Amino acid sequence: MMVSLLLPASWTLQCRSGLFHLVCLLLTALLAFASTTPAVYETDEYIRIQPELASITQKLTNRTVLAYITPWNARGIDVVDEYAEKIDMVSPVWYTVLVDREVVSKGGGNATYVLSGGPPSEKEREWVESKLKNRESRVKIVPRFYLDSWQQNDYADLLSSPSNWNRLSQLITTEVSTKGYHGIVFESAATHLLFEPISLLSSSLKTTDKSLTVVLPPLRTQYSLNGIKLDRMQQSQNTMIKQSIPQLAAVVDYFSIMTYDMSGAGGRASKMEGKDFGKESPLRGAKRGTLREAGPNTSGKWIGENVRLIAEATRDASRAREERRRKQKAEAEAEAELNKEAGEGGDEEVERLKDPSSPFAYDEFGGEEVLDEASVDSQTEERDGEKAPAEQQAEAEQPEDSLSLIKGKLLMGMPMYGYRYPIFWIDKTTGQGIIVSPPLNPDEGKELFSRTSSSSLLPFLRGPAEAVTMDAILTILSDHDGVIIDPKDDGEGWFDYTETVTSESAKGKESQGLKPGDEIYWRMYLPLPSTTQTRLEALEGDNEDVGAGVSLWELGQANGMLLHAL
């Protein structure tokens, strides 16, 4: 297929016979090899370019940028100050909304909600107050309010009681008004089901011109699941999210879509299972989905898939609205026609009553109409500023912009961190474990990539991954020899290295069978200098009409390289 696409059409026919057929096969192999050959970067170069990329602090994109900051990465506020021109909204992750369990235990459905949190230290309090007082600052402060530790019954009580909607709304809006925040970010485990409470919250915030952003989980796709089809639960969740967005879009300002942790700490399910190995393999009994692989934190492709699926759902909802309007219009026209016919019959009755021979004739039916010129002039003046009925009807029949509800409202999640995965190696042929050394130069890196791509050598997780900040990534690259491999398919690279287990690092890893003195083989997925630009490009092309922005989780883990393209 690649030959027919990349070579002249006349060559394609000649490829069917003779020596030229062999040439075509070789060209095909070379092209396929080129498409699967990774880029390899030296760690020294990766470290060297960091200051250069960090020096660009002005905004380079016209997309809305929301950045989260957290108490556990306090340097986030310093990053906000340094890159303030690139950031439109900052969401401090400070607040939680709890349910008072004593009130719940009494029953009755009426809940009491308790607000917890706020600036975690004097430094954060002074910082946020200075931001709010600075009228020249373009950065809006929109703290996150999270419904923490809520159970299924708590959501049921909220949905079933308008008085509970009001209590929740008052609790949040009072804090926003008291502190002078510019808006909020609202997050819960069931946001897609909470239209009525969110609608009331939005109305309360709008009275003082405050913005509302709601957080929603990402849509899972077959690509994000490593090529494995979605199960029924995943399909159901996707459907609920897609159906909720067009409805919520009518009352919220932004959606923060969590398109990160595509692989997450648990990695991705491997397509391999026990039956794919020989009877002597220790993995022979592994069930489908239990073998896990390392994978990227996110990818431009997955982000783009989410935007496209949300846009399609919004268009479907728009078409459904248009169909309802057409149906209502047809029903109204049919009713008007019936009324007209009934009216015509009534006119005949009036004419009959005008007949002098009728004993039921009334003078008012036969009287001449007196022209009230003043009344006519008044009605004419009133109509001068109005559009003719035909013009009004034409406007009403204009099709709406099918994406108008979500334009500029989607903020796609971009992670500011990486993951390192502890892995072990299996020889596919024997099904047995094998010792592999991390690649130390480009040739070794390409060879390892080739062997894993062909599945002759399989890396599986031996335990959960650990999140690593950009500072930690740079430290690891400085402390270990090796090369960074860019597979060119997801916008992230990986770096392999080994680490000797110490008494301290063995804590909490007992389930992995590790003890001091053992060596762990780590595969660290990390952002590349081109990563942010690649993710931004996923918002362009067919997705450009949506006008999506980005949400950064979270700024305290980032560095200038990840913010360079914003």
Secondary structure, 3 states (H helix, E strand, C coil): CHHHHHCCHHHHHHCCCHHHHHHHHHHHHHHHHHHHCCEEEEHHHHHHCHHHHHCCCCCCCCCCEEEEECCCCCCHHHHHHHCHHHCCEEEECCEEEEECHHHHHCCCCCCCEEEEECCCCHHHHHHHHHHHHCCCCCCEECCEEEECCCCHHHHHHHHHCHHHHHHHHHHHHHHHHHHCCCEEEEECCCHHHCHHHHHHHHHHHHCCCCEEEEEECCCCCCCCCCCCCCCHHHHHHHHHHHHHHHHHCCCCCEEEECCCCCCCCCCEECCCCHHHCCCCCCCCCCCCCCCEECCCCCCHHHHHHHHHHHHHHHHHHHHHHHHHHHHHHHHHHHHHHHHHHHHHHHHHHHHHHHCCCCCCCCHHHHCCCCCCHHHHHHHHHHHHCCCCHHHHHHHHCCCCCCCCCCCCCEEEEEECCEEEEEEEEEECCCCCECCCCCCCCHHHHHHHHHHHHCCCEEEEECCCCEEECHHHHHHHHHHCCCEEEECCCCCEEEEEEEEECCCCCCCCCHHHCCCCCCEEEEEEEEECCCHHHHHHHCCCHHHHHHCCEEEEECHHHCCHHHHCCC
